[in-house]
Amino acid sequence: MNYQKALLEKVKNIGFNDPVGPLITINEFFSGNTDDFSIAANIDNHPTVDEFQKDLNEIQLDNGIENILIEITDIDENQWPYSERIYIIGTIEKNELIMKLDVLEPTEVEEENSFVQSTKSKFNLQSNNSKIYSVWWD
């Protein structure tokens, strides 16, 4: 299966019409992905895509986390779709989340930024106590 082609097609079908770009799961982003710099390209000690996926999967196991979605921020027909932002949904407190994300060196972790406020329905929150954290790499 050509995962890159399938992912590009999905991203194009979702479109870039909202302030928040197309959102996909960890599995969708990393299945077949061999481009280490397809996510958070500017990390100093950049992990491989396998390490990045492993770290995100471990974070997602936390009881306070409902879901992790990866925002596609750029596409090029000849490369894997690119992301510089993920969204973490759950009841976890921000300080605890920042500690868990430390190994991935995010530039910023924000709770419900202005982009999220206008498109909150895209995130399928499971409870009224759930928060949406925007995790961004410059």
Contacts in CASP RR format, 6 or more apart in sequence:
PFRMAT RR
TARGET T0000
AUTHOR 0000-0000-0000
METHOD contacts of the structure
MODEL  1
MNYQKALLEKVKNIGFNDPVGPLITINEFFSGNTDDFSIAANIDNHPTVD
EFQKDLNEIQLDNGIENILIEITDIDENQWPYSERIYIIGTIEKNELIMK
LDVLEPTEVEEENSFVQSTKSKFNLQSNNSKIYSVWWD
3 31 0 8 1.000
3 32 0 8 1.000
3 33 0 8 1.000
4 32 0 8 1.000
4 33 0 8 1.000
4 80 0 8 1.000
7 24 0 8 1.000
7 28 0 8 1.000
7 29 0 8 1.000
7 80 0 8 1.000
7 81 0 8 1.000
8 75 0 8 1.000
8 77 0 8 1.000
8 81 0 8 1.000
10 22 0 8 1.000
10 24 0 8 1.000
10 28 0 8 1.000
11 22 0 8 1.000
11 24 0 8 1.000
11 72 0 8 1.000
11 75 0 8 1.000
11 81 0 8 1.000
12 75 0 8 1.000
14 21 0 8 1.000
14 22 0 8 1.000
14 23 0 8 1.000
15 21 0 8 1.000
15 22 0 8 1.000
16 22 0 8 1.000
18 118 0 8 1.000
18 119 0 8 1.000
18 122 0 8 1.000
19 114 0 8 1.000
19 115 0 8 1.000
19 118 0 8 1.000
19 119 0 8 1.000
20 71 0 8 1.000
20 87 0 8 1.000
20 115 0 8 1.000
20 116 0 8 1.000
20 119 0 8 1.000
20 122 0 8 1.000
21 71 0 8 1.000
21 72 0 8 1.000
21 73 0 8 1.000
22 71 0 8 1.000
22 72 0 8 1.000
23 69 0 8 1.000
23 70 0 8 1.000
23 71 0 8 1.000
23 72 0 8 1.000
23 87 0 8 1.000
23 122 0 8 1.000
23 123 0 8 1.000
24 69 0 8 1.000
24 70 0 8 1.000
24 72 0 8 1.000
25 67 0 8 1.000
25 68 0 8 1.000
25 69 0 8 1.000
25 70 0 8 1.000
26 53 0 8 1.000
26 56 0 8 1.000
26 57 0 8 1.000
26 60 0 8 1.000
26 68 0 8 1.000
26 70 0 8 1.000
28 70 0 8 1.000
29 38 0 8 1.000
29 39 0 8 1.000
29 70 0 8 1.000
29 81 0 8 1.000
29 83 0 8 1.000
30 49 0 8 1.000
30 50 0 8 1.000
30 52 0 8 1.000
30 53 0 8 1.000
33 49 0 8 1.000
33 80 0 8 1.000
34 49 0 8 1.000
34 80 0 8 1.000
35 49 0 8 1.000
35 79 0 8 1.000
35 80 0 8 1.000
36 46 0 8 1.000
36 47 0 8 1.000
36 48 0 8 1.000
36 49 0 8 1.000
37 46 0 8 1.000
38 49 0 8 1.000
38 79 0 8 1.000
38 80 0 8 1.000
38 81 0 8 1.000
38 82 0 8 1.000
38 83 0 8 1.000
39 49 0 8 1.000
39 52 0 8 1.000
39 70 0 8 1.000
39 82 0 8 1.000
39 83 0 8 1.000
39 84 0 8 1.000
39 137 0 8 1.000
40 46 0 8 1.000
40 52 0 8 1.000
40 83 0 8 1.000
40 84 0 8 1.000
40 104 0 8 1.000
40 105 0 8 1.000
40 106 0 8 1.000
40 137 0 8 1.000
41 82 0 8 1.000
41 84 0 8 1.000
41 137 0 8 1.000
42 137 0 8 1.000
42 138 0 8 1.000
43 104 0 8 1.000
43 105 0 8 1.000
43 137 0 8 1.000
44 105 0 8 1.000
45 105 0 8 1.000
47 55 0 8 1.000
47 103 0 8 1.000
47 104 0 8 1.000
52 104 0 8 1.000
55 103 0 8 1.000
55 104 0 8 1.000
56 68 0 8 1.000
56 86 0 8 1.000
56 104 0 8 1.000
59 65 0 8 1.000
59 68 0 8 1.000
59 88 0 8 1.000
59 100 0 8 1.000
59 101 0 8 1.000
60 67 0 8 1.000
60 68 0 8 1.000
62 92 0 8 1.000
62 100 0 8 1.000
64 90 0 8 1.000
64 91 0 8 1.000
64 92 0 8 1.000
65 88 0 8 1.000
65 89 0 8 1.000
65 90 0 8 1.000
65 92 0 8 1.000
66 89 0 8 1.000
66 90 0 8 1.000
66 91 0 8 1.000
66 125 0 8 1.000
66 126 0 8 1.000
66 127 0 8 1.000
66 130 0 8 1.000
67 88 0 8 1.000
67 89 0 8 1.000
67 90 0 8 1.000
67 123 0 8 1.000
67 124 0 8 1.000
68 86 0 8 1.000
68 87 0 8 1.000
68 88 0 8 1.000
68 89 0 8 1.000
69 86 0 8 1.000
69 87 0 8 1.000
69 89 0 8 1.000
69 123 0 8 1.000
70 83 0 8 1.000
70 85 0 8 1.000
70 86 0 8 1.000
70 87 0 8 1.000
71 83 0 8 1.000
71 84 0 8 1.000
71 85 0 8 1.000
71 86 0 8 1.000
71 87 0 8 1.000
72 81 0 8 1.000
72 82 0 8 1.000
72 83 0 8 1.000
73 82 0 8 1.000
73 83 0 8 1.000
73 84 0 8 1.000
73 85 0 8 1.000
74 81 0 8 1.000
74 82 0 8 1.000
75 81 0 8 1.000
75 82 0 8 1.000
76 82 0 8 1.000
84 136 0 8 1.000
84 137 0 8 1.000
84 138 0 8 1.000
85 134 0 8 1.000
85 135 0 8 1.000
85 136 0 8 1.000
85 137 0 8 1.000
86 135 0 8 1.000
87 116 0 8 1.000
87 123 0 8 1.000
87 132 0 8 1.000
87 133 0 8 1.000
87 134 0 8 1.000
87 135 0 8 1.000
88 97 0 8 1.000
88 132 0 8 1.000
88 133 0 8 1.000
88 135 0 8 1.000
89 123 0 8 1.000
89 125 0 8 1.000
89 126 0 8 1.000
89 130 0 8 1.000
89 131 0 8 1.000
89 132 0 8 1.000
89 133 0 8 1.000
90 126 0 8 1.000
90 129 0 8 1.000
90 130 0 8 1.000
90 131 0 8 1.000
90 132 0 8 1.000
90 133 0 8 1.000
91 127 0 8 1.000
91 129 0 8 1.000
91 130 0 8 1.000
91 131 0 8 1.000
92 100 0 8 1.000
92 131 0 8 1.000
94 109 0 8 1.000
94 111 0 8 1.000
94 131 0 8 1.000
94 133 0 8 1.000
97 109 0 8 1.000
97 133 0 8 1.000
98 109 0 8 1.000
101 109 0 8 1.000
101 135 0 8 1.000
104 135 0 8 1.000
105 137 0 8 1.000
106 135 0 8 1.000
106 136 0 8 1.000
106 137 0 8 1.000
107 136 0 8 1.000
107 137 0 8 1.000
107 138 0 8 1.000
108 134 0 8 1.000
108 135 0 8 1.000
108 136 0 8 1.000
108 138 0 8 1.000
109 133 0 8 1.000
109 134 0 8 1.000
109 135 0 8 1.000
109 136 0 8 1.000
110 133 0 8 1.000
110 134 0 8 1.000
110 136 0 8 1.000
111 131 0 8 1.000
111 132 0 8 1.000
111 133 0 8 1.000
111 134 0 8 1.000
112 120 0 8 1.000
112 131 0 8 1.000
112 132 0 8 1.000
112 133 0 8 1.000
112 134 0 8 1.000
113 134 0 8 1.000
115 134 0 8 1.000
116 123 0 8 1.000
116 132 0 8 1.000
116 134 0 8 1.000
120 132 0 8 1.000
123 132 0 8 1.000
125 132 0 8 1.000
END
